[in-house]
Amino acid sequence: MFQLCGYPVAMGNAIEELKYIANNVTDTNDNAGVAKTLEAFKLQLTMWNKQFHYRLEIA
């Protein structure tokens, strides 16, 4: 299942095998690793969205 998702992210306290195949390793579950990853994705999507709309305005 981990390998089938589009962008696998492992928790900081995951087993080493998962960390090795993950695209990203976040903080541990005790240190809000899921929240940090979701916040980073939100920031990336926001930046992409702004660039996309800027390109539409230019065209």
Secondary structure by P-SEA (a helix, b strand, c coil): ccccccbbbbcccccaaaaaaccccccccccaaaaaaaaaaaaaaaaaaaaaaaaaaac
